[in-house]
Amino acid sequence: MEGSTETIAVDDCALNGGWTVVLPRRGRQRRRSNKVETLKETEEPWTPTDVQIDPSTEKALMQKIERSINKVESSQFYHSLRDQLQTPPISEHLHKVLGLESKMPMVIYGIGSLESYEPPRLQLSLAILMKRDFRWIEDIDVFDPVLSATESRILETLGCSVLPFNEHGRRQALKPTVFFMPHCEAELYNNLLQANWELNLLGNMVLFGNSFETYKQVSEFNSPVLNSMGHILAARKFTNEFSIKTISDDYFNAFHDSSWHFFSPFLETELQFMSS
């Protein structure tokens, strides 16, 4: 998952089922003069640190991902999630976000190491299958600073585009966009919301990621979380959240406490708490 060496973790398994809330170190936090400055934060150019691609490693990883895709495709977990997307109320929210558009891109942040761990492969498999099975998903952009050259090449082979820069989760939803971010750090969700803290931009977003309701529970027991989750907690009052069912233990590590989130603020006053 995307992260920084300047972080500390607040872990509360009783509340979050195992995924970790990651907070920036207080000494490293920078105060910004206004929102415009925040949104204009310079994107960091990025390339994999390893430039060599070993053909045997690439072949082995592709086989792992293909097996993962086949596993997810035939699972009750995927059938349940696919049905959930095609029936109200989620289908109604999707149509509302799309508006007059027929398709929207998917942005995957913090996918993690595909070569080292199964959960990232299962998460990628779900995204690939969704693009194949739902016509309203078009291009897929992917970024995680831990991606290797081999992993990046495989993602391109699978039809994804690996971003050449780190957006720090600050992609603005200037058009309807699906943000696919299972088990990312709290800071990344917060960055995404901050960058889109306007009525029209929030209405263009579909977010698949950690449950905001669970973050609320975590914040009640860990006050330092509040410093890094202001937008997450504030967004809850106009968020429609729909949890998914992992169905079996095979998909728990990759998707537990994951939800679909849709944002429907009606008044500018709902967003004013962050204006100062």
Secondary structure, DSSP 4 states (H G I P E B T S, - for coil): ----SSEEEE--HHHHTT--EEEE-GGG----S-HHHHHTPPPEE---S-----HHHHHHHHHHHHHHHHHHHTSHHHHHHHHHHHSTTHHHHHHHHHTT-S-EEEEEE----TTT-HHHHHHHHHHHHHHHH-TTEEEEEEE-TT--HHHHHHHHHTTEEE-SEE-TT----SS-EEEEETT--HHHHHHHHHHT-SHHHHTTEEEEEE-HHHHHHHHHH-GGGGGT-HHHHHHGGGEEEEE----SGGGHHHHTTEEEEEE----GGGGGGG--
